[in-house]
Amino acid sequence: MRVGGLREALVADPEARERLGGGSVTLGGTLVLVAPVEDLSLARRFTASLGADWNEARVRYGDREFVS
């Protein structure tokens, strides 16, 4: 995945843009999404819309932390 592809997908999907907590693409092309647990189904749908295989995804749970 490329960074521009993530940006374009978020522009095209207002729900994902508003509800997902953030995202980025690593230099190696790995997509990283940050989402509240209650939006896991949205993250799954959005990931699939990008052509990624959800079965290959790794889901990690953690606490929200504000860093200034």
C-alpha positions in Angstrom: 0.0 0.0 0.0 1.2 3.5 -0.6 0.5 6.6 1.5 -1.4 8.3 -1.2 -3.7 5.3 -1.5 -4.6 5.6 2.2 -5.2 9.3 1.9 -7.4 8.9 -1.2 -9.4 6.1 0.5 -10.0 8.2 3.6 -11.2 11.1 1.4 -13.6 8.8 -0.4 -15.0 7.3 2.8 -16.3 10.0 5.2 -17.4 7.4 7.8 -13.9 5.9 8.0 -12.3 9.4 8.0 -14.5 10.5 10.9 -14.6 7.4 13.1 -11.2 5.8 12.7 -8.6 7.1 15.1 -5.8 7.4 12.6 -3.7 5.5 10.2 -0.4 5.4 8.4 1.6 3.4 5.9 5.1 2.2 6.9 8.1 2.5 4.6 7.6 -1.2 3.9 4.1 -0.6 2.7 2.3 -2.0 5.8 -1.0 -0.4 6.7 -1.4 0.6 10.3 -4.9 1.7 11.4 -5.9 3.0 14.9 -9.5 2.5 15.8 -11.7 2.2 18.9 -12.8 -1.4 19.6 -16.4 -0.5 18.8 -15.3 0.4 15.3 -13.6 -2.9 14.6 -16.2 -3.8 11.9 -15.6 -0.4 10.2 -11.8 -1.0 10.3 -12.4 -4.5 8.7 -14.6 -3.0 6.0 -12.2 -0.2 5.3 -9.3 -2.6 5.1 -11.1 -4.8 2.7 -12.0 -1.7 0.5 -8.2 -1.1 0.2 -7.7 -4.6 -1.1 -6.0 -5.9 2.0 -6.7 -9.4 3.3 -8.2 -9.1 6.8 -7.2 -12.7 7.6 -3.6 -11.5 7.4 -4.2 -8.6 9.7 -2.9 -8.5 13.3 -5.2 -6.9 15.8 -3.7 -5.4 18.9 -5.6 -4.0 21.8 -4.4 -1.2 24.1 -5.3 1.9 26.0 -5.8 5.3 24.5 -3.1 7.7 25.5 -2.7 11.4 24.8 0.8 12.5 23.9 1.4 16.3 23.7 
